[in-house]
Amino acid sequence: MLQMEEGQRLLCESLILEALNKGLRGQMTCPTIPPPPGPTPPPATSPTPEPQLGRKRGKKTRK
């Protein structure tokens, strides 16, 4: 949390404090508790690059 921007940090702190206070007062309800994580989505794939026409072959270099 120390590396967050100030606005994000304040929002997180207020949410954590609210959850802590509700838990101490016994006011946590099912909607308050986040559901377990579902299946993870497949990794994003980048589109296959289209072949570019009109390019000449590069010169071969000597070793």
C-alpha positions, -999 to 999 in steps of 0.1 A, spaced: 0 0 0 29 23 5 36 25 -32 0 34 -41 -10 69 -51 -25 89 -22 -61 86 -35 -59 49 -40 -43 44 -6 -70 65 12 -97 45 -6 -81 12 5 -76 23 40 -112 34 44 -124 0 29 -102 -19 53 -113 1 83 -149 -3 74 -145 -41 70 -126 -43 103 -153 -23 121 -181 -44 106 -163 -76 116 -158 -64 152 -195 -54 155 -206 -87 139 -222 -69 110 -205 -88 82 -231 -103 58 -227 -127 29 -225 -98 3 -198 -81 25 -175 -111 23 -161 -115 -13 -168 -148 -30 -139 -172 -36 -121 -166 -69 -135 -183 -99 -116 -199 -128 -89 -177 -142 -94 -164 -177 -71 -177 -204 -40 -156 -210 -44 -129 -236 -28 -136 -269 -15 -111 -293 -28 -111 -328 -7 -128 -354 12 -102 -374 1 -98 -410 29 -104 -435 40 -71 -450 43 -71 -488 68 -51 -508 98 -56 -486 131 -66 -501 151 -94 -487 179 -83 -464 215 -87 -474 233 -118 -461 262 -109 -438 295 -128 -437 305 -145 -405 
